[in-house]
């Protein structure tokens, strides 16, 4: 500590403060530092602007300063249990805790509380930052999580939701894209993952989404499950494990897997549709993800899986997931856009004013009338969106999706794709032109 920093330390003491508190809070440290550097008592007195008797007194009675510090912190002792329990709940916010303590009768100072909070806050940070990697035996555990990102499907930029399962031992990844993170997608993702790996692990670790757990008391371990999900996992024989609230890093393997899929498999890519995207992810999993040397295991996931985990997986029954289907009816409005689940789906304008049946499937919306072909649309996620019309020309043009620049121009897998051009007879165009003229 140099002389400038020592003088600066004295300058922060409020004017008019008593001598002993001043020495206790700031000067005592400067006196000791200068003495340890070999300065004489007179030199210390000149440097710090103190009486030499004061310097002698506090060099001689060092223990008193420490004793006063101990008594000063003891004023919080009656509220120690409250502070230790309440501090994490308010994010170790000293202002909030001080206000609440004063209302309970605390008469100490705010700085005393801040000093008391400092080691508690550091201990919490250390606990949060230090996560012990939990390695599992072959076939013992898998981890599941969702991720979402914007991708290009044809000329439309849409948000997809990625179901990702990672095997804890081998680190093999399964991923599949959906329009939402609903229960139907969750159950379908499990069925596809088990088929992909050829079996299931004994346990699966999840976060706490509403599609899995509706309520939970961490103290007692009581859980109110989503009944449909729990029934499906009971059928598979899977033991469900849940992360503690606010401790999602417990499933770090799958969180890393989600990032890996988004940054490696999807970045800068474009697909014709969601089906093509999922086919691309499957190919990427087999040729890239399963073949890279994993940074933690230092083995290729495919080789590690074949060597030890494949035989350890448990068989699952081939019963398919229960389809979640609903049928309703709608009257087609004047614009030919049928409202379903706060989104709108186009049908032929010749159906305006007529009643149509609406079949809501997991991934599709089917609209139809007796004796006419069904109109099929991908089921839209979110609200207030309009599906694209793929039939004959319509008078109304659906609004475009979110625009943030154009689609990727250099995706090698997409270059040269122009789709199939439908060949129509010239008479059709003449008939359309004649109708416009009228």
TAMO-V145173 format. One record per residue. N is the residue number from 1. RES is the residue in three letters. PHI is phi in degrees with one decimal (NA if undefined). Layout:
N&RES&PHI ; N&RES&PHI
This chain:
1&UNK&NA ; 2&UNK&-87.8 ; 3&UNK&-65.6 ; 4&UNK&-64.1 ; 5&UNK&-67.8 ; 6&UNK&-69.0 ; 7&UNK&-65.0 ; 8&UNK&-61.8 ; 9&UNK&-67.5 ; 10&UNK&-68.7 ; 11&UNK&-68.3 ; 12&UNK&-81.8 ; 13&UNK&-75.9 ; 14&UNK&-60.5 ; 15&UNK&-65.5 ; 16&UNK&85.6 ; 17&UNK&-71.2 ; 18&UNK&-66.1 ; 19&UNK&-64.7 ; 20&UNK&-64.3 ; 21&UNK&-59.3 ; 22&UNK&-61.7 ; 23&UNK&-64.6 ; 24&UNK&-62.2 ; 25&UNK&-84.2 ; 26&UNK&-139.2 ; 27&UNK&-72.6 ; 28&UNK&-56.0 ; 29&UNK&-63.6 ; 30&UNK&-67.6 ; 31&UNK&-60.4 ; 32&UNK&-65.4 ; 33&UNK&-63.1 ; 34&UNK&-66.5 ; 35&UNK&-66.1 ; 36&UNK&-66.7 ; 37&UNK&-82.4 ; 38&UNK&98.3 ; 39&UNK&-69.3 ; 40&UNK&-75.9 ; 41&UNK&-62.6 ; 42&UNK&-66.0 ; 43&UNK&-64.1 ; 44&UNK&-64.8 ; 45&UNK&-61.2 ; 46&UNK&-66.0 ; 47&UNK&-62.5 ; 48&UNK&-100.5 ; 49&UNK&70.7 ; 50&UNK&-112.3 ; 51&UNK&-72.1 ; 52&UNK&-62.4 ; 53&UNK&-66.1 ; 54&UNK&-66.7 ; 55&UNK&-61.5 ; 56&UNK&-60.8 ; 57&UNK&-59.8 ; 58&UNK&-84.7 ; 59&UNK&-73.4 ; 60&UNK&-82.9 ; 61&UNK&-120.5 ; 62&UNK&-57.3 ; 63&UNK&-62.0 ; 64&UNK&-67.2 ; 65&UNK&-63.6 ; 66&UNK&-65.5 ; 67&UNK&-64.3 ; 68&UNK&-65.5 ; 69&UNK&-60.4 ; 70&UNK&-64.6 ; 71&UNK&-65.0 ; 72&UNK&-63.1 ; 73&UNK&-73.4 ; 74&UNK&-69.2 ; 75&UNK&-65.9 ; 76&UNK&-88.6 ; 77&UNK&-56.2 ; 78&UNK&-62.9 ; 79&UNK&-110.6 ; 80&UNK&-57.6 ; 81&UNK&-64.2 ; 82&UNK&-62.0 ; 83&UNK&-63.5 ; 84&UNK&-63.9 ; 85&UNK&-82.3 ; 86&UNK&-83.2 ; 87&UNK&-55.4 ; 88&UNK&-63.4 ; 89&UNK&-70.3 ; 90&UNK&-108.3 ; 91&UNK&67.0 ; 92&UNK&57.3 ; 93&UNK&-79.5 ; 94&UNK&-63.0 ; 95&UNK&-62.7 ; 96&UNK&-65.0 ; 97&UNK&-63.4 ; 98&UNK&-63.0 ; 99&UNK&-61.7 ; 100&UNK&-72.1 ; 101&UNK&-65.3 ; 102&UNK&-60.8 ; 103&UNK&-66.6 ; 104&UNK&-91.9 ; 105&UNK&111.3 ; 106&UNK&-65.6 ; 107&UNK&-114.7 ; 108&UNK&-78.4 ; 109&UNK&-93.5 ; 110&UNK&-66.0 ; 111&UNK&-58.2 ; 112&UNK&-61.7 ; 113&UNK&-63.6 ; 114&UNK&-60.7 ; 115&UNK&-62.6 ; 116&UNK&-69.4 ; 117&UNK&-74.6 ; 118&UNK&-55.9 ; 119&UNK&-66.7 ; 120&UNK&-65.5 ; 121&UNK&-66.0 ; 122&UNK&-64.5 ; 123&UNK&-64.0 ; 124&UNK&-65.5 ; 125&UNK&-61.1 ; 126&UNK&-64.9 ; 127&UNK&-64.8 ; 128&UNK&-70.8 ; 129&UNK&-83.5 ; 130&UNK&-102.7 ; 131&UNK&-115.1 ; 132&UNK&-77.6 ; 133&UNK&-68.0 ; 134&UNK&-102.5 ; 135&UNK&-94.4 ; 136&UNK&-115.8 ; 137&UNK&-71.8 ; 138&UNK&-56.4 ; 139&UNK&74.6 ; 140&UNK&-82.6 ; 141&UNK&-143.3 ; 142&UNK&-123.3 ; 143&UNK&-125.8 ; 144&UNK&-127.0 ; 145&UNK&-156.2 ; 146&UNK&-107.1 ; 147&UNK&-139.1 ; 148&UNK&-138.1 ; 149&UNK&-162.4 ; 150&UNK&-89.7 ; 151&UNK&-136.7 ; 152&UNK&-99.0 ; 153&UNK&-111.4 ; 154&UNK&64.9 ; 155&UNK&-101.6 ; 156&UNK&-113.3 ; 157&UNK&-96.9 ; 158&UNK&-131.2 ; 159&UNK&-94.5 ; 160&UNK&-115.0 ; 161&UNK&-117.0 ; 162&UNK&-99.9 ; 163&UNK&-84.5 ; 164&UNK&-130.1 ; 165&UNK&-123.5 ; 166&UNK&-123.0 ; 167&UNK&-76.5 ; 168&UNK&-63.1 ; 169&UNK&-82.7 ; 170&UNK&-86.0 ; 171&UNK&70.9 ; 172&UNK&-65.8 ; 173&UNK&-115.9 ; 174&UNK&-121.6 ; 175&UNK&-137.7 ; 176&UNK&-151.0 ; 177&UNK&-92.2 ; 178&UNK&-133.6 ; 179&UNK&-80.7 ; 180&UNK&-153.2 ; 181&UNK&-111.8 ; 182&UNK&-71.1 ; 183&UNK&-64.0 ; 184&UNK&-60.1 ; 185&UNK&-64.3 ; 186&UNK&-62.6 ; 187&UNK&-67.1 ; 188&UNK&-63.9 ; 189&UNK&-61.2 ; 190&UNK&-63.2 ; 191&UNK&-60.1 ; 192&UNK&-67.7 ; 193&UNK&-64.8 ; 194&UNK&-62.9 ; 195&UNK&-66.7 ; 196&UNK&-64.7 ; 197&UNK&-84.0 ; 198&UNK&83.6 ; 199&UNK&160.0 ; 200&UNK&-130.9 ; 201&UNK&-88.0 ; 202&UNK&-68.7 ; 203&UNK&-130.1 ; 204&UNK&-133.3 ; 205&UNK&-101.5 ; 206&UNK&-128.4 ; 207&UNK&-79.6 ; 208&UNK&-122.6 ; 209&UNK&-72.8 ; 210&UNK&-66.5 ; 211&UNK&-71.9 ; 212&UNK&-115.3 ; 213&UNK&-128.4 ; 214&UNK&-92.1 ; 215&UNK&-146.7 ; 216&UNK&-157.3 ; 217&UNK&-115.1 ; 218&UNK&-69.9 ; 219&UNK&-66.0 ; 220&UNK&-93.6 ; 221&UNK&85.5 ; 222&UNK&-72.3 ; 223&UNK&-134.3 ; 224&UNK&-101.8 ; 225&UNK&-82.4 ; 226&UNK&-67.8 ; 227&UNK&-61.6 ; 228&UNK&-66.1 ; 229&UNK&-65.0 ; 230&UNK&-63.3 ; 231&UNK&-61.5 ; 232&UNK&-65.4 ; 233&UNK&-68.9 ; 234&UNK&-64.7 ; 235&UNK&-62.4 ; 236&UNK&-70.9 ; 237&UNK&85.1 ; 238&UNK&-85.3 ; 239&UNK&-88.0 ; 240&UNK&-84.9 ; 241&UNK&-117.9 ; 242&UNK&-118.2 ; 243&UNK&-69.6 ; 244&UNK&-66.3 ; 245&UNK&-56.8 ; 246&UNK&64.1 ; 247&UNK&-127.8 ; 248&UNK&-64.3 ; 249&UNK&-65.7 ; 250&UNK&-57.1 ; 251&UNK&-101.5 ; 252&UNK&-64.9 ; 253&UNK&-62.7 ; 254&UNK&-76.5 ; 255&UNK&-63.0 ; 256&UNK&-65.6 ; 257&UNK&-64.8 ; 258&UNK&-60.5 ; 259&UNK&-61.7 ; 260&UNK&-63.6 ; 261&UNK&-62.6 ; 262&UNK&-66.4 ; 263&UNK&-86.0 ; 264&UNK&-108.7 ; 265&UNK&-86.1 ; 266&UNK&-107.7 ; 267&UNK&-61.6 ; 268&UNK&69.2 ; 269&UNK&-107.6 ; 270&UNK&-145.4 ; 271&UNK&-129.5 ; 272&UNK&-64.8 ; 273&UNK&-159.4 ; 274&UNK&-65.2 ; 275&UNK&-62.2 ; 276&UNK&-66.9 ; 277&UNK&-60.7 ; 278&UNK&-66.7 ; 279&UNK&-64.0 ; 280&UNK&-65.8 ; 281&UNK&-66.0 ; 282&UNK&-60.9 ; 283&UNK&-64.8 ; 284&UNK&-61.3 ; 285&UNK&-59.0 ; 286&UNK&-75.0 ; 287&UNK&-97.0 ; 288&UNK&-117.2 ; 289&UNK&-61.2 ; 290&UNK&-74.1 ; 291&UNK&-104.0 ; 292&UNK&-77.9 ; 293&UNK&-82.6 ; 294&UNK&-69.7 ; 295&UNK&-66.5 ; 296&UNK&-94.1 ; 297&UNK&-83.4 ; 298&UNK&60.1 ; 299&UNK&-133.6 ; 300&UNK&-76.0 ; 301&UNK&-53.5 ; 302&UNK&-62.6 ; 303&UNK&-71.6 ; 304&UNK&-64.8 ; 305&UNK&-64.5 ; 306&UNK&-65.0 ; 307&UNK&-73.5 ; 308&UNK&-133.5 ; 309&UNK&-99.3 ; 310&UNK&-56.5 ; 311&UNK&-72.5 ; 312&UNK&-88.5 ; 313&UNK&-69.2 ; 314&UNK&-97.4 ; 315&UNK&-70.9 ; 316&UNK&-120.2 ; 317&UNK&-65.5 ; 318&UNK&-81.7 ; 319&UNK&-60.4 ; 320&UNK&-72.1 ; 321&UNK&-62.5 ; 322&UNK&-63.7 ; 323&UNK&-67.5 ; 324&UNK&-102.9 ; 325&UNK&-121.8 ; 326&UNK&-139.1 ; 327&UNK&-120.3 ; 328&UNK&-144.0 ; 329&UNK&-128.9 ; 330&UNK&-143.7 ; 331&UNK&-98.6 ; 332&UNK&-71.2 ; 333&UNK&-75.8 ; 334&UNK&-62.9 ; 335&UNK&-85.0 ; 336&UNK&71.7 ; 337&UNK&-111.2 ; 338&UNK&-86.3 ; 339&UNK&-84.1 ; 340&UNK&-139.7 ; 341&UNK&53.6 ; 342&UNK&68.3 ; 343&UNK&-117.7 ; 344&UNK&-127.7 ; 345&UNK&-126.3 ; 346&UNK&-76.6 ; 347&UNK&-131.6 ; 348&UNK&-56.5 ; 349&UNK&-65.7 ; 350&UNK&-68.2 ; 351&UNK&-90.1 ; 352&UNK&-56.7 ; 353&UNK&85.4 ; 354&UNK&-99.8 ; 355&UNK&-89.8 ; 356&UNK&-125.1 ; 357&UNK&-88.7 ; 358&UNK&-119.2 ; 359&UNK&-102.9 ; 360&UNK&-99.1 ; 361&UNK&-104.1 ; 362&UNK&-60.2 ; 363&UNK&-117.7 ; 364&UNK&-132.8 ; 365&UNK&-116.6 ; 366&UNK&-110.5 ; 367&UNK&-122.2 ; 368&UNK&-159.3 ; 369&UNK&-130.4 ; 370&UNK&-58.8 ; 371&UNK&81.4 ; 372&UNK&-126.9 ; 373&UNK&-64.8 ; 374&UNK&-69.9 ; 375&UNK&-98.3 ; 376&UNK&-110.8 ; 377&UNK&-134.3 ; 378&UNK&-65.5 ; 379&UNK&-70.6 ; 380&UNK&-79.2 ; 381&UNK&-90.7 ; 382&UNK&79.2 ; 383&UNK&-135.5 ; 384&UNK&60.7 ; 385&UNK&-113.8 ; 386&UNK&-121.4 ; 387&UNK&-72.0 ; 388&UNK&-75.8 ; 389&UNK&-98.9 ; 390&UNK&-110.7 ; 391&UNK&-92.9 ; 392&UNK&-60.3 ; 393&UNK&-54.5 ; 394&UNK&-119.1 ; 395&UNK&-76.0 ; 396&UNK&-103.7 ; 397&UNK&-104.3 ; 398&UNK&-62.0 ; 399&UNK&-64.1 ; 400&UNK&-74.6 ; 401&UNK&-75.6 ; 402&UNK&-60.2 ; 403&UNK&-111.2 ; 404&UNK&-137.3 ; 405&UNK&87.1 ; 406&UNK&-90.0 ; 407&UNK&-70.4 ; 408&UNK&-57.4 ; 409&UNK&-99.0 ; 410&UNK&-119.5 ; 411&UNK&-71.1 ; 412&UNK&-59.5 ; 413&UNK&-73.5 ; 414&UNK&-107.7 ; 415&UNK&-58.2 ; 416&UNK&87.7 ; 417&UNK&-77.0 ; 418&UNK&-128.7 ; 419&UNK&77.1 ; 420&UNK&-87.1 ; 421&UNK&-90.1 ; 422&UNK&-77.1 ; 423&UNK&-93.2 ; 424&UNK&-114.7 ; 425&UNK&-66.8 ; 426&UNK&-62.4 ; 427&UNK&-60.9 ; 428&UNK&-63.4 ; 429&UNK&-66.5 ; 430&UNK&-65.2 ; 431&UNK&-66.2 ; 432&UNK&-62.7 ; 433&UNK&-62.8 ; 434&UNK&-63.1 ; 435&UNK&-65.6 ; 436&UNK&-65.1 ; 437&UNK&-62.0 ; 438&UNK&-68.0
